[in-house]
Amino acid sequence: MQVNQPPVVLIPQTINPSVQGDRAARRFGIFFLGALAAVTIGAGVGIGV
């Protein structure tokens, strides 16, 4: 028995290279991840105590 399925077409993601290499965006991302890690660790310590 054969099932008719449409072919899977891989669509490449369009990433803007200017956004990818933006220094301010990278700095914000590092700051955001650091703040998120600090909040997560703080919540873990708060729950543990």
N, C-alpha and C positions, 0 to 999 in steps of 0.2 A: 504494500500500500504506500502510495506516494503522497506526501503532503505538500501542497503548494504554498511556499513561503516566499515573501519578497526578499531579494538579496540584501544582505547587511552592507550598508554603505558607511564607511568610516569618514566622518566629517572632521577635518582638522580644526582644532580650536584656534580662533583668531585672537592672538595675544598681541597687544600693542607694545612694541619693543620700547617705546619711549616711557611707558608706564612701568614696564618691568625694570628698567634701569634707573628709575627716578630715585635720587638719593633721599629726598624727604619722605617718600613713601616707604623706603626701606628702613629709615630711622624710626618712623611711626610704627612700623610692623615690629621692630625689635622692642621698642618701648611697650607696645601693647602686649606682646607675648611675655615680657618681663613682669608687667603689672598683673597679668593673668596668673602667672606662676606664683607671684607673691600673695595674691588673694587666695589661691588654692592652698598654698602652704599654710597661710594664716588660718584658713577655715579648718584645715586638718589639725593644726595645733589646738585651735579653739575647741573642736569637738573632742580631741583626745584628752584635754584637761577637763 
